[in-house]
Amino acid sequence: MDTTRKTPEEPINTVNLYLKGKFGRKMAKLALDGGFTCPNRDGTKGTGGCLFCGNGGGGDFASSIDDQISLLSKKWPGAGYLAYFQNHTNTYAPVDVLREKYYIALKDPRIDGLAIATRPDCLPEEVLDLLDSINKEYFMWVELGLQTANDSTARLINRCYDLPVYDKAMEELSSLHIKTVVHLILGLPGESRDDMMASVDHVIKSGAWGIKLHLLNVVKGSTMEKEYGDYVPFESIDEYVSLVCDILEILPPDMVIHRMTADAPRKILISPTWSYKKRTILNKISAELKRRSTYQGFRY
């Protein structure tokens, strides 16, 4: 597996650690809006999107390559950049359209690779062929929005595909040696700790290269706001931190950790009211692992 192993001084195999080992410098993702929609919004599979999805389709920070490099180059002089197609479903278009958009980014000399966020049910054969070609020439990973391995919860959140669809997509991507990052949401309505741990276990068994753990945010403009406006997924930061540390301990040591909390802009955040404190949450995760004297993979 193409990974950079953590050291004893690095208890979590973060994506920043991996990318620095791969490219020899700080790497930043440029969140791009490719103008795509989603089969769960246009009526093909459903309407309104998933329960948790805001108007931005998961890309509330997306802007242009030039705008983001102008901003980030001041924060991280000398950084490299990956083009991250983030908003909505970024393989949901005719393959010629996808090819054009991907290669516009890849041909920019400032871009060192590609990340593509999509759904497992939006990977037809011709799209897989395109991804295979790109993967053989450029650095790339594909992100799949699983959110939960529990099909009852999946129906509740209006995900509009069942677990075998995810399993098939993982098998196909793995056969092409394409790195996959799987999204899970912690705190979905009706899910117990055991449900969430079962989802993590399924992601591990599916052979994912990386994982994103999202703290459920209730945001303005989502169906969640309309149907569960007063829902609080976790009562406190400490409750959430404890769960994340439990998860980290059972993940493979070489799995690349891309996210451990949420990133909703404060202006659209409804609940949990503390989830905008990203740095505080991450610091508490580190402190809790240190208190336990554990690390990623400790119980794997």
C-alpha positions in Angstrom: 0.0 0.0 0.0 1.2 3.5 -0.9 1.4 5.1 2.5 3.8 6.9 4.8 3.9 5.2 8.1 3.4 7.2 11.3 6.3 7.4 13.7 6.0 7.0 17.5 6.0 10.8 17.7 3.0 10.8 15.3 0.1 8.9 16.9 -2.2 9.6 13.9 -1.4 8.9 10.3 -2.9 12.1 9.0 -3.2 13.1 5.4 -0.8 16.0 6.0 1.8 13.6 7.3 1.3 11.3 4.3 1.4 14.0 1.7 4.5 15.6 3.2 6.2 12.2 3.0 5.0 11.7 -0.6 5.8 15.2 -2.0 8.5 16.4 0.4 6.6 19.6 1.3 3.3 20.9 2.7 0.4 20.1 0.3 -2.9 22.0 0.3 -6.2 20.9 -1.3 -8.0 23.5 -3.5 -11.7 22.9 -3.1 -13.3 23.3 -6.5 -16.9 23.5 -7.7 -17.1 21.7 -11.0 -20.7 22.7 -11.6 -22.0 19.2 -11.0 -25.3 18.2 -9.4 -26.3 14.9 -7.8 -28.7 12.1 -8.7 -30.2 12.6 -5.2 -31.1 16.2 -6.2 -32.2 16.1 -9.8 -34.8 13.4 -9.4 -32.8 10.5 -10.9 -32.6 8.8 -7.5 -34.3 11.4 -5.2 -34.8 15.1 -4.6 -33.6 17.4 -1.9 -30.3 15.7 -1.3 -29.3 13.7 1.7 -30.8 14.7 5.0 -27.6 16.5 6.2 -26.6 18.2 3.0 -26.7 22.0 2.8 -27.2 24.1 -0.3 -23.5 23.9 -1.1 -23.6 20.1 -1.6 -20.7 19.6 0.8 -18.5 22.3 -0.7 -19.3 25.5 1.3 -15.7 26.7 1.0 -15.2 26.0 -2.7 -13.8 28.7 -5.1 -11.5 28.9 -8.0 -7.9 27.7 -8.3 -6.5 31.2 -8.7 -8.4 32.6 -5.8 -7.4 29.8 -3.4 -3.7 29.8 -4.4 -3.6 33.5 -3.9 -4.9 33.1 -0.4 -3.1 29.9 0.6 0.3 30.9 -0.7 0.4 33.6 1.9 -0.4 31.1 4.7 1.9 28.4 3.3 4.7 29.8 1.1 6.2 27.0 -1.0 3.2 24.6 -0.6 2.1 22.3 -3.4 -1.5 22.0 -4.5 -4.0 19.2 -5.2 -7.2 20.0 -7.1 -10.2 18.8 -5.1 -13.5 18.5 -6.9 -15.7 18.7 -3.8 -19.2 20.0 -4.5 -22.0 17.5 -5.0 -21.2 14.4 -7.1 -18.1 14.9 -9.2 -18.4 11.9 -11.5 -22.1 12.6 -12.3 -21.8 13.9 -15.8 -21.0 12.6 -19.3 -17.5 11.3 -19.4 -16.3 13.9 -22.0 -17.4 16.6 -19.6 -15.6 15.0 -16.7 -12.4 14.5 -18.8 -12.4 18.2 -19.8 -12.8 19.5 -16.3 -10.3 17.1 -14.7 -7.6 17.8 -17.2 -8.1 21.6 -17.1 -7.0 21.3 -13.5 -4.3 18.7 -14.0 -2.7 20.6 -16.9 -2.2 23.7 -14.6 1.5 23.5 -13.7 0.7 24.5 -10.1 -1.4 21.4 -9.6 0.3 18.1 -8.4 -2.7 15.8 -8.3 -6.4 15.3 -8.1 -9.0 14.4 -5.5 -12.6 13.6 -6.6 -15.5 13.3 -4.2 -18.4 11.2 -5.5 -21.1 8.6 -4.7 -20.6 4.8 -5.1 -23.6 4.7 -7.5 -22.0 7.2 -9.9 -19.1 5.1 -11.2 -20.2 3.6 -14.5 -17.6 1.7 -16.6 -16.7 4.6 -18.8 -16.0 6.8 -15.8 -13.9 4.0 -14.2 -11.9 3.8 -17.4 -11.2 7.6 -17.2 -10.2 7.4 -13.6 -8.0 4.5 -14.4 -6.2 6.5 -17.1 -5.7 9.5 -14.8 -4.5 7.3 -11.9 -1.8 5.8 -14.1 -0.4 9.2 -15.0 -1.1 11.4 -12.0 -1.4 11.3 -8.2 -5.1 10.8 -7.4 -7.6 9.6 -4.9 -11.4 9.1 -5.1 -13.7 9.9 -2.1 -16.9 7.9 -1.6 -19.8 9.2 0.6 -20.9 6.2 2.5 -21.8 8.0 5.8 -23.2 4.8 7.4 -23.1 1.1 6.8 -26.6 0.7 8.3 -29.1 0.6 5.5 -32.0 1.6 7.9 -30.1 4.8 8.7 -29.3 5.2 5.0 -33.0 5.2 4.2 -33.6 7.7 7.0 -31.0 10.1 5.6 -32.3 9.7 2.0 -29.0 8.4 0.7 -30.7 6.5 -2.1 -28.4 3.5 -2.5 -27.9 0.4 -0.4 -24.7 -1.0 1.1 -23.9 -3.6 -1.7 -23.5 -0.6 -4.1 -20.7 0.7 -2.0 -19.1 -2.7 -1.7 -19.2 -3.1 -5.5 -17.6 0.4 -6.1 -14.9 -0.4 -3.6 -14.1 -3.7 -5.4 -13.9 -2.0 -8.8 -11.7 0.9 -7.5 -9.4 -1.5 -5.7 -9.0 -3.7 -8.8 -7.7 -0.5 -10.6 -5.4 0.3 -7.7 -7.2 3.6 -7.2 -6.8 5.1 -3.7 -10.2 5.5 -1.9 -11.2 7.7 0.9 -14.5 6.8 2.6 -16.7 9.4 4.4 -18.5 8.4 7.6 -20.8 10.7 9.6 -20.8 10.3 13.4 -24.0 11.2 15.2 -26.7 10.4 12.6 -30.2 10.3 14.1 -31.0 7.0 15.7 -27.5 5.6 15.6 -25.9 4.1 18.7 -22.2 3.9 19.4 -22.3 0.3 18.3 -23.9 1.3 14.9 -21.1 3.8 14.3 -18.4 1.4 15.2 -20.0 -1.2 12.9 -19.7 1.3 10.1 -16.1 1.9 10.8 -15.5 -1.9 10.8 -17.2 -2.2 7.4 -14.9 0.5 6.0 -11.8 -1.2 7.3 -12.9 -4.6 5.8 -13.6 -2.9 2.5 -10.0 -2.0 2.1 -10.2 1.8 2.2 -6.9 3.7 1.8 -8.2 6.6 3.8 -11.2 7.7 6.0 -13.0 10.9 6.8 -14.8 11.1 10.1 -17.4 13.9 10.0 -19.1 15.2 13.1 -22.8 15.6 12.1 -23.6 19.3 11.7 -27.2 20.6 11.5 -26.8 23.4 9.0 -29.1 26.0 7.6 -30.8 25.1 4.3 -30.6 21.3 4.9 -33.5 18.9 5.2 -32.0 18.2 8.6 -32.8 21.7 9.7 -36.4 21.3 8.7 -37.0 17.8 10.2 -34.5 17.7 13.1 -33.9 21.4 13.8 -33.4 20.8 17.5 -31.3 17.7 17.2 -28.0 17.5 19.0 -25.8 14.6 17.9 -23.4 14.8 20.9 -23.9 16.6 24.1 -20.3 17.7 24.5 -16.9 18.0 22.8 -15.6 15.4 25.3 -18.2 12.8 24.3 -17.4 13.2 20.7 -13.6 13.2 21.3 -13.9 9.9 23.3 -15.7 8.2 20.4 -13.1 9.4 17.8 -10.3 8.1 19.9 -12.1 4.8 20.3 -12.3 4.7 16.5 -8.7 5.7 15.9 -7.5 2.8 18.1 -9.2 0.2 15.9 -8.2 1.7 12.5 -5.3 0.1 10.6 -2.0 1.9 11.4 -1.5 2.7 7.8 -4.9 4.0 7.0 -4.7 7.7 6.1 -6.8 9.9 8.3 -8.2 12.8 6.2 -10.7 14.3 8.7 -11.7 13.8 12.4 -14.4 16.5 12.8 -16.5 18.8 10.7 -16.0 22.1 8.9 -19.3 23.9 8.5 -19.0 27.6 8.3 -20.2 29.2 11.6 -22.7 31.4 9.8 -24.8 28.4 8.7 -24.1 26.1 11.7 -27.1 25.3 14.0 -25.9 22.3 16.0 -23.7 21.3 17.8 -23.0 24.9 18.7 -19.3 24.0 19.6 -18.4 22.1 16.4 -16.9 25.2 14.8 -14.1 24.9 17.3 -12.1 22.7 15.0 -8.7 23.3 16.6 -10.0 22.7 20.1 -11.5 19.4 19.0 -8.3 18.2 17.3 -6.2 19.3 20.3 -8.5 17.4 22.6 -8.2 14.3 20.5 -4.5 14.5 20.7 -4.6 15.1 24.4 -7.0 12.1 25.0 -4.8 9.7 23.0 -1.8 10.9 25.1 -3.8 10.4 28.3 -4.7 6.9 27.3 -1.1 6.2 26.1 -2.6 4.9 22.8 -2.5 5.7 19.1 -4.0 4.9 15.7 -4.1 1.1 15.4 -3.5 0.4 19.1 -6.3 -2.1 19.1 -6.3 -3.1 15.4 
